Amino acid sequence: MNTHHQIQDAIRTLSSAFAPLDCHILAARNGSFSFTLVNQAGIAQHSQRLYPGQYSGQHLEKVIAQTKQSLVA
């Protein structure tokens, strides 16, 4: 699977994991991308940049778990 498909899969996974928050993807380039979680009022709740080693398999699950922790803190 090439990087583009991995990024697309990661975006779908992030969007599903953080619903009902909107997951906005920014600055996708050089194999990395930024995502920002936005609530219904349009206020950013979390923003993070992911690099190639972070958006596949267990690494992405770890990012999701850490992000969920930061959202409730």
N, CA, C and O atoms as CSV, one atom per row, in Angstrom:
chain,resi,resn,atom,element,x,y,z
A,1,MET,N,N,0.855,-1.175,0.000
A,1,MET,CA,C,0.000,0.000,0.000
A,1,MET,C,C,0.899,1.236,0.000
A,1,MET,O,O,1.850,1.314,0.779
A,2,ASN,N,N,0.601,2.198,-0.870
A,2,ASN,CA,C,1.451,3.381,-0.929
A,2,ASN,C,C,1.045,4.410,0.128
A,2,ASN,O,O,0.015,4.264,0.787
A,3,THR,N,N,1.851,5.431,0.277
A,3,THR,CA,C,1.650,6.441,1.313
A,3,THR,C,C,0.303,7.136,1.181
A,3,THR,O,O,-0.364,7.386,2.185
A,4,HIS,N,N,-0.105,7.451,-0.043
A,4,HIS,CA,C,-1.382,8.136,-0.253
A,4,HIS,C,C,-2.541,7.308,0.307
A,4,HIS,O,O,-3.425,7.850,0.971
A,5,HIS,N,N,-2.543,6.008,0.046
A,5,HIS,CA,C,-3.608,5.153,0.558
A,5,HIS,C,C,-3.540,5.023,2.072
A,5,HIS,O,O,-4.576,4.968,2.735
A,6,GLN,N,N,-2.342,4.973,2.620
A,6,GLN,CA,C,-2.200,4.906,4.078
A,6,GLN,C,C,-2.747,6.165,4.731
A,6,GLN,O,O,-3.412,6.095,5.764
A,7,ILE,N,N,-2.468,7.319,4.128
A,7,ILE,CA,C,-2.977,8.587,4.671
A,7,ILE,C,C,-4.500,8.607,4.592
A,7,ILE,O,O,-5.163,9.009,5.548
A,8,GLN,N,N,-5.058,8.179,3.465
A,8,GLN,CA,C,-6.514,8.151,3.323
A,8,GLN,C,C,-7.154,7.232,4.365
A,8,GLN,O,O,-8.180,7.582,4.949
A,9,ASP,N,N,-6.565,6.073,4.602
A,9,ASP,CA,C,-7.064,5.155,5.626
A,9,ASP,C,C,-6.974,5.782,7.010
A,9,ASP,O,O,-7.898,5.656,7.814
A,10,ALA,N,N,-5.869,6.451,7.284
A,10,ALA,CA,C,-5.694,7.100,8.584
A,10,ALA,C,C,-6.725,8.205,8.784
A,10,ALA,O,O,-7.261,8.360,9.881
A,11,ILE,N,N,-7.003,8.963,7.748
A,11,ILE,CA,C,-7.993,10.043,7.838
A,11,ILE,C,C,-9.371,9.465,8.146
A,11,ILE,O,O,-10.090,9.996,8.993
A,12,ARG,N,N,-9.742,8.386,7.471
A,12,ARG,CA,C,-11.042,7.752,7.745
A,12,ARG,C,C,-11.092,7.233,9.179
A,12,ARG,O,O,-12.109,7.377,9.858
A,13,THR,N,N,-10.003,6.633,9.638
A,13,THR,CA,C,-9.957,6.112,10.998
A,13,THR,C,C,-10.073,7.235,12.020
A,13,THR,O,O,-10.813,7.109,12.995
A,14,LEU,N,N,-9.349,8.329,11.808
A,14,LEU,CA,C,-9.416,9.467,12.726
A,14,LEU,C,C,-10.810,10.070,12.746
A,14,LEU,O,O,-11.331,10.382,13.817
A,15,SER,N,N,-11.416,10.238,11.588
A,15,SER,CA,C,-12.763,10.812,11.508
A,15,SER,C,C,-13.767,9.956,12.271
A,15,SER,O,O,-14.630,10.483,12.973
A,16,SER,N,N,-13.657,8.653,12.136
A,16,SER,CA,C,-14.559,7.737,12.841
A,16,SER,C,C,-14.299,7.747,14.344
A,16,SER,O,O,-15.239,7.735,15.139
A,17,ALA,N,N,-13.046,7.769,14.727
A,17,ALA,CA,C,-12.679,7.685,16.145
A,17,ALA,C,C,-13.130,8.896,16.941
A,17,ALA,O,O,-13.407,8.781,18.135
A,18,PHE,N,N,-13.208,10.053,16.303
A,18,PHE,CA,C,-13.502,11.274,17.046
A,18,PHE,C,C,-14.870,11.871,16.745
A,18,PHE,O,O,-15.150,13.001,17.145
A,19,ALA,N,N,-15.724,11.132,16.049
A,19,ALA,CA,C,-17.087,11.621,15.814
A,19,ALA,C,C,-17.740,11.833,17.174
A,19,ALA,O,O,-17.535,11.004,18.061
A,20,PRO,N,N,-18.491,12.867,17.385
A,20,PRO,CA,C,-19.083,13.814,16.442
A,20,PRO,C,C,-18.202,15.033,16.131
A,20,PRO,O,O,-18.647,15.937,15.422
A,21,LEU,N,N,-16.981,15.078,16.636
A,21,LEU,CA,C,-16.098,16.178,16.269
A,21,LEU,C,C,-15.740,16.060,14.784
A,21,LEU,O,O,-15.624,14.955,14.255
A,22,ASP,N,N,-15.569,17.189,14.129
A,22,ASP,CA,C,-15.120,17.188,12.740
A,22,ASP,C,C,-13.604,17.066,12.716
A,22,ASP,O,O,-12.906,17.687,13.518
A,23,CYS,N,N,-13.111,16.269,11.802
A,23,CYS,CA,C,-11.670,16.077,11.648
A,23,CYS,C,C,-11.242,16.781,10.370
A,23,CYS,O,O,-11.545,16.321,9.270
A,24,HIS,N,N,-10.540,17.894,10.516
A,24,HIS,CA,C,-10.057,18.667,9.371
A,24,HIS,C,C,-8.610,18.290,9.097
A,24,HIS,O,O,-7.785,18.245,10.010
A,25,ILE,N,N,-8.315,18.025,7.844
A,25,ILE,CA,C,-6.968,17.654,7.437
A,25,ILE,C,C,-6.311,18.874,6.804
A,25,ILE,O,O,-6.877,19.517,5.920
A,26,LEU,N,N,-5.110,19.174,7.275
A,26,LEU,CA,C,-4.383,20.348,6.802
A,26,LEU,C,C,-2.976,19.948,6.382
A,26,LEU,O,O,-2.397,19.017,6.942
A,27,ALA,N,N,-2.449,20.625,5.434
A,27,ALA,CA,C,-1.038,20.525,5.047
A,27,ALA,C,C,-0.556,19.102,4.817
A,27,ALA,O,O,0.449,18.679,5.388
A,28,ALA,N,N,-1.276,18.366,3.980
A,28,ALA,CA,C,-0.814,17.016,3.632
A,28,ALA,C,C,0.298,17.136,2.601
A,28,ALA,O,O,0.061,17.532,1.460
A,29,ARG,N,N,1.513,16.791,3.013
A,29,ARG,CA,C,2.647,16.860,2.093
A,29,ARG,C,C,3.813,16.043,2.648
A,29,ARG,O,O,3.912,15.795,3.850
A,30,ASN,N,N,4.677,15.642,1.744
A,30,ASN,CA,C,5.889,14.890,2.103
A,30,ASN,C,C,5.593,13.678,2.975
A,30,ASN,O,O,6.392,13.326,3.842
A,31,GLY,N,N,4.455,13.042,2.750
A,31,GLY,CA,C,4.124,11.845,3.497
A,31,GLY,C,C,3.584,12.088,4.888
A,31,GLY,O,O,3.364,11.133,5.632
A,32,SER,N,N,3.364,13.331,5.261
A,32,SER,CA,C,2.807,13.639,6.574
A,32,SER,C,C,1.589,14.545,6.398
A,32,SER,O,O,1.360,15.095,5.321
A,33,PHE,N,N,0.816,14.689,7.468
A,33,PHE,CA,C,-0.343,15.573,7.426
A,33,PHE,C,C,-0.690,16.031,8.835
A,33,PHE,O,O,-0.303,15.402,9.820
A,34,SER,N,N,-1.421,17.126,8.915
A,34,SER,CA,C,-1.910,17.630,10.186
A,34,SER,C,C,-3.405,17.403,10.246
A,34,SER,O,O,-4.099,17.510,9.234
A,35,PHE,N,N,-3.901,17.090,11.434
A,35,PHE,CA,C,-5.344,17.015,11.613
A,35,PHE,C,C,-5.737,17.891,12.790
A,35,PHE,O,O,-5.009,18.010,13.776
A,36,THR,N,N,-6.894,18.495,12.661
A,36,THR,CA,C,-7.451,19.334,13.716
A,36,THR,C,C,-8.864,18.862,13.999
A,36,THR,O,O,-9.662,18.684,13.079
A,37,LEU,N,N,-9.171,18.658,15.272
A,37,LEU,CA,C,-10.510,18.269,15.682
A,37,LEU,C,C,-11.274,19.522,16.086
A,37,LEU,O,O,-10.808,20.313,16.906
A,38,VAL,N,N,-12.454,19.691,15.497
A,38,VAL,CA,C,-13.254,20.890,15.688
A,38,VAL,C,C,-14.627,20.491,16.207
A,38,VAL,O,O,-15.249,19.572,15.675
A,39,ASN,N,N,-15.111,21.186,17.255
A,39,ASN,CA,C,-16.434,20.864,17.789
A,39,ASN,C,C,-17.541,21.506,16.947
A,39,ASN,O,O,-17.259,22.172,15.951
A,40,GLN,N,N,-18.792,21.303,17.348
A,40,GLN,CA,C,-19.935,21.796,16.585
A,40,GLN,C,C,-19.987,23.315,16.515
A,40,GLN,O,O,-20.607,23.870,15.607
A,41,ALA,N,N,-19.351,23.991,17.453
A,41,ALA,CA,C,-19.331,25.461,17.465
A,41,ALA,C,C,-18.196,26.015,16.607
A,41,ALA,O,O,-18.044,27.231,16.490
A,42,GLY,N,N,-17.400,25.133,16.009
A,42,GLY,CA,C,-16.297,25.566,15.159
A,42,GLY,C,C,-15.020,25.885,15.913
A,42,GLY,O,O,-14.125,26.540,15.379
A,43,ILE,N,N,-14.935,25.423,17.156
A,43,ILE,CA,C,-13.760,25.693,17.985
A,43,ILE,C,C,-12.821,24.497,17.942
A,43,ILE,O,O,-13.232,23.365,18.198
A,44,ALA,N,N,-11.564,24.751,17.619
A,44,ALA,CA,C,-10.566,23.681,17.556
A,44,ALA,C,C,-10.336,23.115,18.951
A,44,ALA,O,O,-10.119,23.858,19.908
A,45,GLN,N,N,-10.387,21.800,19.051
A,45,GLN,CA,C,-10.189,21.119,20.323
A,45,GLN,C,C,-8.815,20.469,20.436
A,45,GLN,O,O,-8.293,20.291,21.536
A,46,HIS,N,N,-8.234,20.116,19.295
A,46,HIS,CA,C,-6.930,19.449,19.289
A,46,HIS,C,C,-6.354,19.548,17.884
A,46,HIS,O,O,-7.090,19.500,16.899
A,47,SER,N,N,-5.043,19.684,17.798
A,47,SER,CA,C,-4.358,19.704,16.509
A,47,SER,C,C,-3.045,18.957,16.656
A,47,SER,O,O,-2.354,19.076,17.667
A,48,GLN,N,N,-2.709,18.177,15.618
A,48,GLN,CA,C,-1.492,17.373,15.682
A,48,GLN,C,C,-1.013,17.044,14.276
A,48,GLN,O,O,-1.818,16.901,13.356
A,49,ARG,N,N,0.297,16.926,14.115
A,49,ARG,CA,C,0.881,16.521,12.844
A,49,ARG,C,C,1.311,15.065,12.957
A,49,ARG,O,O,1.929,14.675,13.948
A,50,LEU,N,N,0.993,14.264,11.958
A,50,LEU,CA,C,1.373,12.858,11.936
A,50,LEU,C,C,2.377,12.611,10.815
A,50,LEU,O,O,2.224,13.109,9.699
A,51,TYR,N,N,3.394,11.841,11.135
A,51,TYR,CA,C,4.444,11.498,10.194
A,51,TYR,C,C,4.307,10.028,9.800
A,51,TYR,O,O,3.592,9.284,10.471
A,52,PRO,N,N,4.972,9.592,8.732
A,52,PRO,CA,C,4.756,8.239,8.209
A,52,PRO,C,C,4.722,7.106,9.237
A,52,PRO,O,O,3.886,6.214,9.095
A,53,GLY,N,N,5.544,7.087,10.224
A,53,GLY,CA,C,5.515,6.001,11.203
A,53,GLY,C,C,4.347,6.057,12.165
A,53,GLY,O,O,4.101,5.087,12.881
A,54,GLN,N,N,3.624,7.158,12.204
A,54,GLN,CA,C,2.572,7.350,13.193
A,54,GLN,C,C,1.161,7.041,12.702
A,54,GLN,O,O,0.255,6.923,13.526
A,55,TYR,N,N,0.941,6.906,11.415
A,55,TYR,CA,C,-0.442,6.755,10.967
A,55,TYR,C,C,-0.763,5.379,10.412
A,55,TYR,O,O,-1.612,5.239,9.532
A,56,SER,N,N,-0.093,4.378,10.921
A,56,SER,CA,C,-0.423,3.024,10.503
A,56,SER,C,C,-0.543,2.116,11.720
A,56,SER,O,O,0.211,2.253,12.684
A,57,GLY,N,N,-1.485,1.199,11.669
A,57,GLY,CA,C,-1.651,0.146,12.666
A,57,GLY,C,C,-1.710,0.613,14.102
A,57,GLY,O,O,-2.451,1.533,14.449
A,58,GLN,N,N,-0.909,-0.044,14.935
A,58,GLN,CA,C,-0.929,0.230,16.371
A,58,GLN,C,C,-0.469,1.642,16.697
A,58,GLN,O,O,-0.892,2.210,17.705
A,59,HIS,N,N,0.377,2.211,15.875
A,59,HIS,CA,C,0.843,3.569,16.131
A,59,HIS,C,C,-0.318,4.551,16.055
A,59,HIS,O,O,-0.405,5.471,16.869
A,60,LEU,N,N,-1.206,4.365,15.092
A,60,LEU,CA,C,-2.365,5.246,14.965
A,60,LEU,C,C,-3.307,5.059,16.149
A,60,LEU,O,O,-3.878,6.030,16.645
A,61,GLU,N,N,-3.473,3.830,16.603
A,61,GLU,CA,C,-4.314,3.573,17.779
A,61,GLU,C,C,-3.751,4.277,19.014
A,61,GLU,O,O,-4.509,4.770,19.849
A,62,LYS,N,N,-2.434,4.323,19.128
A,62,LYS,CA,C,-1.798,5.019,20.248
A,62,LYS,C,C,-2.059,6.521,20.154
A,62,LYS,O,O,-2.345,7.165,21.164
A,63,VAL,N,N,-1.961,7.078,18.952
A,63,VAL,CA,C,-2.250,8.503,18.739
A,63,VAL,C,C,-3.696,8.799,19.127
A,63,VAL,O,O,-3.970,9.804,19.782
A,64,ILE,N,N,-4.626,7.926,18.725
A,64,ILE,CA,C,-6.042,8.121,19.041
A,64,ILE,C,C,-6.250,8.091,20.556
A,64,ILE,O,O,-6.944,8.950,21.102
A,65,ALA,N,N,-5.661,7.119,21.231
A,65,ALA,CA,C,-5.818,6.997,22.686
A,65,ALA,C,C,-5.254,8.224,23.401
A,65,ALA,O,O,-5.886,8.754,24.315
A,66,GLN,N,N,-4.077,8.674,22.993
A,66,GLN,CA,C,-3.472,9.852,23.630
A,66,GLN,C,C,-4.309,11.105,23.371
A,66,GLN,O,O,-4.459,11.948,24.255
A,67,THR,N,N,-4.843,11.224,22.182
A,67,THR,CA,C,-5.661,12.392,21.844
A,67,THR,C,C,-6.946,12.383,22.649
A,67,THR,O,O,-7.369,13.428,23.142
A,68,LYS,N,N,-7.577,11.227,22.794
A,68,LYS,CA,C,-8.806,11.136,23.594
A,68,LYS,C,C,-8.536,11.523,25.038
A,68,LYS,O,O,-9.358,12.184,25.673
A,69,GLN,N,N,-7.375,11.109,25.560
A,69,GLN,CA,C,-7.006,11.487,26.923
A,69,GLN,C,C,-6.871,12.993,27.041
A,69,GLN,O,O,-7.335,13.582,28.017
A,70,SER,N,N,-6.238,13.626,26.055
A,70,SER,CA,C,-6.052,15.073,26.125
A,70,SER,C,C,-7.370,15.821,25.981
A,70,SER,O,O,-7.509,16.924,26.509
A,71,LEU,N,N,-8.329,15.251,25.286
A,71,LEU,CA,C,-9.625,15.913,25.118
A,71,LEU,C,C,-10.437,15.916,26.408
A,71,LEU,O,O,-11.200,16.853,26.646
A,72,VAL,N,N,-10.293,14.895,27.243
A,72,VAL,CA,C,-11.052,14.844,28.493
A,72,VAL,C,C,-10.320,15.537,29.647
A,72,VAL,O,O,-10.923,15.814,30.683
A,73,ALA,N,N,-9.040,15.813,29.475
A,73,ALA,CA,C,-8.259,16.456,30.542
A,73,ALA,C,C,-8.604,17.921,30.681
A,73,ALA,O,O,-8.039,18.610,31.530
